[in-house]
Structures are given as structure tokens and as C-alpha cells.
């Protein structure tokens, strides 16, 4: 085996990315503190061609050098918008038939591997603050609460890791 050069990866440029059909998935960041985490979410969202990212509450917005460090330009390719109130955003999305899934450890949550995608349905996945998680009011009005199974001694994953795990799983279920 030989590692491929970047020129051999056949990636689209930013303008090409904007015209590529996206998966019907929205990412919502609910009060994320770390700018590096925000940048990582942009980069992962680019990789899995998500429709849009909403940055809510205290979540920082591009342009910012700390976001750029991990986003590597994906803040230019992935559509995004800042909305101050996560709960109001979720209510608006629900009103246009977007199914809402909080990624959280909660009573009666669905393990990620058992979460089923409905054909032709738009979804939004919400990732919460690094310490407090997704706001309870938001979890309460979500259509689903999805939990990433974990088997070690720690009770959580870093948000950027959680985003990678969830987006890959949903991408597979939507595209293949």
C-alpha cells in the first residue's frame, strides 16, 4: 500500500462543495465552550456533507483563529448560522417537520446503533455543553434522545469525538 497524496484524493473545492447534495442533517451546538471543538465540528460536518450547523448560546462563531486551527477552512464550505436561543431554534425546526435528536445520556434514550432513520426525513442532532450537556428543556422537547454506548470508566466523550461517531453513523444510515 501507498499513502495517497492530497492531489490524488479528488476532493471538491469550496464552490463545488456548496453545490453537492447534502444529507438531510443539521448539527446544533448548544453552548459549546471550546473553540477547538467548534472547529472540529465544522471539519467533521464537511466530511459528512451535512446540510447546516447552528451555533447557539455561548458557542463561538467564525471567523476566529482558534476555530480556524481545527476547522482548516471548513467554516467557508459548511453553511452555518448563529441563533442565540437553542430552545427557540428547536421549536422552529420542529414546526417545519425536522426531527430533533438530542445526543445525551437520559432515561429511555435510544442507543445509537438502534436509532433508525426514516426515509426522506430531515433530522437535527444537538450536542451540548462540555460540562452540562444539552439543556434539559431542549432534551424534553426532542423527538429522540440518542446515547452513544460506552463501556469504560468515564461517563462521556469529548464533543468532537461524539460528533464524529454520530455523524458517521447517521451518514451511513442515510447514504447507504
C-alpha positions as CSV (number, residue, x, y, z in Angstrom):
1,X,0.0,0.0,0.0
2,X,1.0,3.6,-0.7
3,X,-0.4,6.6,1.0
4,X,-2.3,8.9,-1.4
5,X,-1.2,12.5,-2.0
6,X,-3.7,15.2,-1.4
7,X,-3.9,15.8,-5.2
8,X,-5.0,12.1,-5.6
9,X,-8.0,12.4,-3.3
10,X,-10.3,14.0,-5.8
11,X,-11.8,16.4,-3.3
12,X,-14.2,19.2,-4.4
13,X,-13.3,22.8,-3.9
14,X,-15.4,25.1,-1.7
15,X,-17.6,26.2,-4.5
16,X,-18.1,22.6,-5.7
17,X,-18.9,21.6,-2.1
18,X,-21.7,24.1,-1.9
19,X,-23.4,22.6,-4.9
20,X,-23.0,18.9,-3.7
21,X,-26.2,17.3,-2.5
22,X,-26.1,17.3,1.3
23,X,-27.5,14.7,3.6
24,X,-30.7,15.9,5.3
25,X,-29.0,16.5,8.6
26,X,-28.5,19.6,10.7
27,X,-26.0,19.9,13.6
28,X,-26.9,22.1,16.5
29,X,-24.2,23.2,19.0
30,X,-25.8,24.1,22.4
31,X,-23.4,26.3,24.4
32,X,-20.1,24.8,23.4
33,X,-17.2,26.4,25.3
34,X,-14.2,25.2,23.4
35,X,-13.4,26.9,20.1
36,X,-11.3,23.9,19.1
37,X,-14.4,21.7,19.5
38,X,-16.3,24.1,17.3
39,X,-13.7,24.0,14.6
40,X,-13.6,20.2,14.8
41,X,-17.4,20.0,14.3
42,X,-17.1,22.2,11.2
43,X,-14.4,19.9,9.8
44,X,-16.4,16.7,10.5
45,X,-19.6,18.2,9.2
46,X,-17.7,19.0,5.9
47,X,-16.5,15.4,5.7
48,X,-20.0,14.0,6.0
49,X,-21.7,16.7,3.9
50,X,-24.2,17.9,6.5
51,X,-26.8,20.5,5.5
52,X,-26.1,23.2,8.1
53,X,-24.6,23.9,11.5
54,X,-26.4,26.1,14.1
55,X,-24.2,27.7,16.7
56,X,-26.3,28.6,19.8
57,X,-25.8,30.4,23.1
58,X,-22.2,30.9,24.1
59,X,-20.9,28.9,21.2
60,X,-18.3,31.0,19.4
61,X,-18.6,31.9,15.7
62,X,-16.2,32.2,12.9
63,X,-14.1,33.9,12.0
64,X,-11.8,33.2,14.9
65,X,-8.2,31.9,14.8
66,X,-8.9,29.2,17.4
67,X,-11.8,27.8,15.4
68,X,-9.8,28.1,12.2
69,X,-7.0,26.0,13.7
70,X,-9.1,22.8,13.7
71,X,-11.7,23.7,11.0
72,X,-9.0,24.1,8.4
73,X,-11.2,26.2,6.1
74,X,-14.4,24.2,6.5
75,X,-16.1,27.3,8.0
76,X,-16.2,28.5,4.4
77,X,-17.7,25.3,3.0
78,X,-20.3,24.3,5.6
79,X,-23.4,26.5,5.9
80,X,-23.8,27.9,9.4
81,X,-25.8,30.4,11.3
82,X,-25.8,31.8,14.9
83,X,-29.0,31.6,16.9
84,X,-29.0,32.8,20.4
85,X,-31.7,30.5,21.9
86,X,-31.4,26.8,21.3
87,X,-34.9,26.1,22.5
88,X,-36.5,28.6,20.1
89,X,-34.5,27.2,17.2
90,X,-35.6,23.6,18.0
91,X,-39.2,24.7,18.2
92,X,-38.9,26.4,14.7
93,X,-37.3,23.4,13.2
94,X,-40.0,21.1,14.7
95,X,-42.6,23.4,13.0
96,X,-41.1,22.6,9.6
97,X,-41.1,18.9,10.3
98,X,-37.4,18.4,11.2
99,X,-37.0,15.5,13.7
100,X,-34.9,16.6,16.7
101,X,-32.4,14.2,18.4
102,X,-30.5,15.3,21.5
103,X,-27.3,13.4,21.9
104,X,-27.4,12.8,25.6
105,X,-27.5,10.2,28.4
106,X,-31.1,10.2,29.6
107,X,-33.9,8.0,30.7
108,X,-35.4,5.9,27.9
109,X,-32.6,7.0,25.4
110,X,-32.1,5.0,22.3
111,X,-28.6,3.5,21.8
112,X,-27.0,4.9,18.7
113,X,-26.8,1.5,17.0
114,X,-30.6,1.1,17.3
115,X,-31.6,4.5,16.1
116,X,-33.4,4.1,12.8
117,X,-33.6,6.8,10.1
118,X,-36.9,7.4,8.4
119,X,-36.6,7.8,4.6
120,X,-37.0,11.3,3.2
121,X,-36.9,12.8,6.7
122,X,-34.7,15.8,7.8
123,X,-33.0,15.5,11.2
124,X,-31.2,17.8,13.6
125,X,-28.8,16.4,16.1
126,X,-28.0,18.5,19.2
127,X,-24.7,18.4,21.0
128,X,-24.4,20.1,24.4
129,X,-22.0,21.9,26.6
130,X,-18.9,20.1,27.6
131,X,-19.8,20.1,31.3
132,X,-23.6,20.4,31.4
133,X,-24.6,18.7,28.2
134,X,-27.8,19.5,26.2
135,X,-30.1,21.8,28.2
136,X,-32.9,19.8,29.9
137,X,-35.6,22.0,28.2
138,X,-34.2,21.0,24.9
139,X,-33.9,17.3,25.7
140,X,-37.6,17.4,26.9
141,X,-39.0,18.6,23.6
142,X,-36.7,16.4,21.4
143,X,-38.2,13.7,19.4
144,X,-35.4,11.4,20.3
145,X,-32.6,11.1,22.8
146,X,-29.7,9.2,21.4
147,X,-27.0,7.8,23.5
148,X,-23.5,6.6,22.4
149,X,-22.8,3.3,24.2
150,X,-19.7,3.5,26.4
151,X,-18.2,0.7,28.3
152,X,-15.2,2.1,30.2
153,X,-14.9,4.0,33.5
154,X,-15.6,7.5,32.0
155,X,-19.1,8.8,31.5
156,X,-18.7,10.9,28.4
157,X,-16.7,11.5,25.3
158,X,-15.3,14.8,24.1
159,X,-17.9,16.6,22.0
160,X,-15.7,16.5,18.9
161,X,-15.4,12.7,19.2
162,X,-19.2,12.4,19.8
163,X,-19.9,14.4,16.7
164,X,-17.6,12.1,14.7
165,X,-19.3,9.0,16.0
166,X,-22.8,10.2,15.5
167,X,-22.3,11.9,12.1
168,X,-20.6,8.7,10.7
169,X,-23.4,6.5,11.9
170,X,-26.2,8.8,10.6
171,X,-24.3,9.3,7.3
172,X,-24.1,5.5,6.8
173,X,-27.8,5.1,7.5
174,X,-28.8,7.9,5.2
175,X,-26.5,7.3,2.3
176,X,-26.1,3.5,2.0
